[in-house]
Amino acid sequence: MKIVFHKHFEKQFLKLRPAEKKRFKERKDIFMHDPYHPVLNNHPLRGTYKGYRSINVGGDLRAVYTLVNDDAAFFVAIDRHSNLYS
């Protein structure tokens, strides 16, 4: 699967701690091979992010994305659960 990052996602990613960046890279590799792997807790979102999906990066960190097609995902945000869904 191909992954594209929104400019907003890239800015948020740069603000993460090194351990969080490493954890996202590990989860991204899992996502590329199996987007619905149980460790990702991949689920659809409601409200503001209706039409998007979220994966668990670790702890309270979530990555929000949408599928462009069967082979491409567009990641739009990465942040704490409380910041994304408040």
Buried (B, 14 or more C-beta within 10 A) or exposed (E): BEEEBBEEBEEBBEEBEEEBBEBBEEBBEBBEEEBEEEEBEBEEBEEEBEEBBBBBBBEEBBBBBBBEEEEEBBBBBBBEEEEBBE
